[in-house]
Amino acid sequence: MDFLLPEKLLRYGYKDCVLCEVLRPGEEKRCRDCSGRIGQRDRLLWEIRRERIRKTAGVLSLVYPGIGHLYSGRIAYGVFWAALLPLSVGLVLNVWSGITFGHAFLLVEAAMIWWLAWTDARRGPREPVAPCQGACPSGIHVPDYIALVREGRPLEALALVHDKLPFAAFCGRACPHPCEQKCVRNEYGAPISIMAIKRYAADLGYAKGVVPSSEVGEGIPGPRVAVVGAGVSGLAAADTLARLGAHVTVLDPNEEPGGMMRYGAAEFRFPQEAFLSDMKHVLARGVHFRGGTLFGKDATFSSLEREEFQAVLVAVGTSDAVRLPGEGGEDQGFHDALSFLTRIRKRRPPRLRGRIVVVGGGNVAIDVARSAIRMGAADVTIACIESRETMPALPWEVEDAIAEGVKLLPGTAVKRFVLADGMVAGIEALQVERVDFDPQGRVVPRTISGSEFEVPADTVVTAIGSRTNLSFLPADAVRKALDPKNHVFRLQFAGGEPKIAAYMCGDCVRGPGTVVEASASGRAAALNIYADLCVEEVDKARYRDNYRRRHEAQVTDRPEWRVRRKAERLSPGAARGTFDEVEMRFTDRCAFEEAERCARCNLSL
């Protein structure tokens, strides 16, 4: 039974028995509709096939209510919807006494039956999931990988996370963890430390050194796909396509892959070693990286078509920094946050002068300020238009920055920059009364007239956002939504040239977001691309993914389960002088005790 070994699961994808315990090979106790142990490629193919069935079911239900449900195997629902219209007609005939106002109501009722049947058929069966899993943009089986950690199986927990998210090390350290906000434990003490448990599984799983595989056998057609952008969404798409058997080439202007995950995350939050653990597992699936390639100059849609690529995915992210009016160059003491953090990551830190002012209130601004503290700056101030309570930065990140000595100046808008002898000398600012948004969604601070004041500064770093550069797109390119929920679009060229299939996804479509959101977008784009290129392969998907955890005996809640465990951390004083990681990994005992706190609410849904 070597296929049950944990290293096999990490190499080929999670294959835990979905409905029954395995006695011995060939003698499993199977339940109805059980497909046994299916591999990662089979699960992905079924996911694509399931979406195709849902769309077809919706179309069939437009012909007559209930047909779509019967097509998708939902027999009881199909009979119900198909019987509603005849019942309505029978009711009308039974009480017929000539045309009345009530007939209009019955016509509306018939239309509503048609519409509701179409909506339900297109939506498909919705299996209930735990609140934490429903809140995760990537849909990770959160309670299940926590259960595996509790059982002392971190390698299998990592394999299960990888089924949905290839960046376990990053999201175990720098995720906003919306799953914890929906954890049922919020009502009984404090939520589970889901992010810390994921990091524990990732660190221990990666330490085993198991190299993953694409698990694609010979004879399976593999389309050639080019991915433009080696950021989160691009790499997530490449990982998923490689699992399906595609031959993927990732193009990026940087010499190394990773995008903002590699260059924009501070070292004390996400060490280089942890990043390499995630990255090598993506590239080990056969993904080819072509660095130093600027799309639009070194490569184009037409050139990729000549190279016999069958599809191109644009996932360039938002790498262009937004700058304020009147902002000068680096020789005058001005920096943008993205370049600032990138230079630190590349071990070429910028030269700082005197008092540092960071303009912006997001997590990037916090990273810049905390990095400046570690570079020896004695005075670092964050100025943002939002109030302390409404800052977009995560609250615990703001608290850590203040504890390390960063000063906070909320409700402050920059009016102009003050220069002296060609160098920045300060910021003339206004107090902000409130923050509004214009019809285009842009931020419009409402300042208080006559509230001008000056903030002295020798170095100014702006961290007010970033935007995408899509100048390489043809002027006649039009977007067609494929998966609006995950921000996946198909590019159509009015002139018919180039003929290569082109797609877009990620932050370059939706704007700056989190890593877990970008990863979900890239994964969804990969599934859509493969569905378009390999129709016959998808039609062969006949195995249902019936993943379920085995039932566990219900246990009574304990008082000690209402206390949230915390990992060891560097003190603020010690953290100021080093770029070492601030928060440590859970110990084995701490991880077990925290995983024990999980209420297993998914088992009762």
C-alpha positions, -999 to +999 in steps of 0.1 A: +000+000+000+029+024-008+004+047-026-009+056+009+025+070+020+024+107+029+051+115+005+031+100-023+002+123-014+024+154-016+040+142-049+008+133-067-019+152-048-041+143-019-058+109-024-074+101+010-103+077+008-133+098+002-161+077+017-147+046+033-116+031+050-093+010+029-089-025+041-065-037+014-061-030-023-091-043-042-112-050-012-124-016-002-159-012+013-175+012-013-206+032-008-230+043-035-214+066-061-180+061-045-152+066-070-125+054-046-092+072-046-089+096-075-058+116-084-053+153-087-058+154-124-091+134-122-103+158-095-095+189-117-111+173-147-142+165-128-143+201-115-143+214-151-168+188-162-191+197-133-192+233-144-199+223-179-228+201-167-242+230-148-241+253-178-258+227-201-284+220-174-293+257-173-298+258-211-319+226-210-341+241-183-349+270-206-365+244-230-387+230-202-383+232-164-368+201-149-350+188-180-317+203-169-320+187-134-327+153-150-296+158-172-274+166-143-286+136-123-308+155-098-339+133-105-361+144-076-355+181-083-362+174-120-395+157-113-406+185-090-399+213-114-413+194-144-446+188-125-452+224-115-463+236-150-488+208-156-502+213-121-506+250-128-523+243-162-546+217-145-556+243-118-565+268-145-586+244-165-604+231-133-616+266-123-620+280-159-648+305-162-636+328-189-606+352-191-601+371-159-575+393-142-562+361-125-549+348-158-522+375-158-512+363-124-510+327-136-488+338-166-464+355-142-464+324-120-455+302-151-427+326-160-414+325-124-414+287-124-393+288-156-369+313-142-365+296-109-360+262-125-333+277-148-316+294-119-315+263-098-303+240-127-275+264-136-264+267-100-263+230-095-261+211-062-245+232-035-230+211-008-229+228+026-194+237+037-180+249+070-181+287+075-143+289+074-141+271+041-169+292+026-150+324+036-117+313+019-114+327-016-096+295-027-121+272-010-095+252+009-108+223+030-099+241+062-114+218+089-100+188+071-063+199+070-067+210+106-079+175+114-048+160+096-025+182+117-044+171+148-037+135+138+000+142+134-001+141+095+013+175+085+026+162+051-009+151+041-023+184+054+000+203+031-010+180+002-046+188+008-039+226+009-020+223-024-051+210-041-065+245-040-036+268-031+001+263-041+014+290-018+010+274+016+041+290+031+031+325+021-005+322+032+006+306+064+024+339+072+009+369+054-028+361+047-056+383+060-073+350+069-110+358+064-116+322+074-108+330+110-133+359+110-160+333+102-148+306+125-176+294+148-151+296+177-156+334+176-188+327+196-169+307+222-137+324+231-115+331+201-112+317+165-088+289+156-053+300+145-060+287+110-032+306+093-006+295+119-017+259+115-013+262+078+022+275+082+030+246+106+019+221+080+038+239+052+071+242+071+071+206+083+058+193+049+084+212+029+111+200+052+105+165+040+119+175+007+093+156-014+093+168-050+058+169-066+049+155-099+023+164-126+010+128-125+003+129-162+008+096-181+020+091-216-004+095-245-024+123-228-025+154-250-008+184-234-016+218-249+011+245-249+001+275-229+021+307-223+015+327-190+025+363-191+035+373-155+052+352-129+032+367-100+007+349-078-021+345-103+002+335-131+020+309-111-012+295-097-025+291-132+007+275-143+006+251-114-030+240-122-023+237-159+008+215-152-013+193-130-037+188-159-008+179-182-003+212-202+031+224-212+034+257-195+059+285-201+058+316-178+072+349-191+082+377-168+104+408-171+122+399-138+150+375-138+134+354-111+097+343-107+075+354-078+063+389-086+053+409-056+053+378-034+091+377-040+100+413-042+071+432-024+068+412+009+091+423+037+118+397+048+106+398+085+072+388+073+080+363+046+116+350+045+133+341+013+136+304+023+099+301+028+093+317-006+117+292-023+098+263-007+066+274-024+083+283-057+102+251-062+071+230-058+054+250-086+084+248-110+089+211-101+057+202-120+075+209-153+067+247-155+093+264-177+103+300-166+115+325-192+128+355-173+140+389-186+111+389-212+091+420-215+058+413-231+050+437-259+087+441-267+105+407-264+074+387-270+039+394-284+007+375-291+018+370-327+053+357-317+038+333-292+014+321-319+044+315-342+060+294-314+029+272-316+014+281-283-023+274-283-033+300-256-019+330-237-029+340-202-022+376-192-016+378-155+007+408-152-007+421-119-004+457-108+033+466-107+032+503-116+032+525-085+007+554-082+025+587-075+013+619-060+013+653-079+046+671-073+065+641-062+101+642-072+128+616-080+150+595-058+178+621-060+154+645-042+145+620-014+114+605-029+107+568-032+078+546-042+070+517-019+073+490-045+108+500-056+117+506-020+108+470-009+122+455-041+156+470-035+156+457+001+147+422-011+175+424-037+200+434-010+204+468-026+186+490+000+180+526-008+199+553+011+177+569+037+181+605+050+170+616+085+133+617+092+111+592+071+075+599+062+055+571+046+023+582+028-004+556+028-024+534+052-023+499+037-002+469+045+025+479+021+029+512+039+032+493+072+059+471+056+078+501+044+077+518+078+088+487+097+116+481+071+128+516+076+130+511+113+152+480+108+174+500+084+183+523+113+159+552+108+153+569+141+121+587+132+094+570+110+059+584+105+030+570+086+006+597+072-027+584+058-061+600+049-080+573+068-087+573+105-070+547+127-102+526+128-107+526+090-071+521+078-070+493+051-039+478+069-046+448+091-052+460+127-026+437+142+000+449+117-006+485+127-002+475+164+031+458+156+044+488+138+035+512+166+051+488+191+083+489+171+084+527+172+065+539+141+045+570+146+010+572+132-006+603+117-042+593+106-066+617+090-039+635+070-039+645+034-009+657+014-014+692+000+020+697-014+057+687-009+081+712+007+115+714-010+147+731+002+178+733-020+163+708-044+157+682-016+125+673+001+122+690+035+086+681+045+050+678+037+023+705+039-008+686+050-044+691+057-066+674+083-092+651+068-128+652+080-140+622+061-132+600+030-157+598+001-156+580-032-164+594-066-186+575-092-154+558-106-146+545-072-116+568-066-109+581-031-119+617-025-107+630+009-128+658+024-104+681+041-110+708+067-103+743+054-076+762+072-062+731+089-029+732+072+002+720+091+037+708+082+053+675+087+091+676+085+107+649+064+140+642+048+128+611+029+093+605+016+080+570+006+046+569-012+025+538-007-009+549-020-015+520-044-005+504-077-020+499-111-016+477-141+001+486-174-018+470-203-002+491-230+008+459-248-028+450-256-040+458-291-064+488-293-092+466-306-090+440-278-123+434-261-129+415-228-156+388-225-164+376-190-158+338-185-159+336-147-168+370-133-167+358-097-130+349-101-122+378-125-114+356-155-119+371-190-114+360-226-097+385-249-113+389-283-095+408-311-118+427-335-096+423-365-093+385-360-055+387-356-038+373-338-058+341-337-043+326-306-067+322-277-060+349-251-072+353-215-068+376-186-071+371-148-059+383-114-050+418-102-046+432-137-084+427-140-098+434-105-071+457-091-048+450-062-059+422-039-046+395-016-025+365-025-053+340-018-077+360-041-051+362-069-044+325-066-081+316-068-083+337-100-053+320-116-066+286-108-100+294-122-084+308-154-064+276-158-095+255-156-113+276-182-083+275-205-080+237-203-118+234-208-116+253-241-085+236-254-091+200-244-129+194-248-125+157-254-103+152-223-128+169-201-157+148-215-138+117-204-140+128-167-163+102-152-151+102-116-169+123-091-149+140-063-168+129-033-143+140-008-155+136+028-137+133+062-146+102+081-172+108+108-157+116+142-174+110+176-189+142+190-171+155+220-182+179+247-166+213+246-138+219+271-128+252+289-092+249+277-105+249+241-117+285+245-081+298+248-063+306+215-027+295+214-001+319+202+033+312+186+065+327+201+074+362+188+104+385+189+100+413+213+095+448+196+129+459+208+146+428+194+126+430+161+137+466+154+173+456+148+169+426+125+150+414+094+146+380+110+110+366+110+090+382+139+066+353+145+079+318+150+063+285+139+040+266+162+056+239+183+042+204+179+023+206+211+010+240+204-002+230+169-019+199+183-037+219+211-048+245+186-061+220+161-079+203+190-100+235+194-116+230+160-153+224+164-155+200+134-186+219+123-181+205+087-190+170+099-224+180+110-234+200+079 
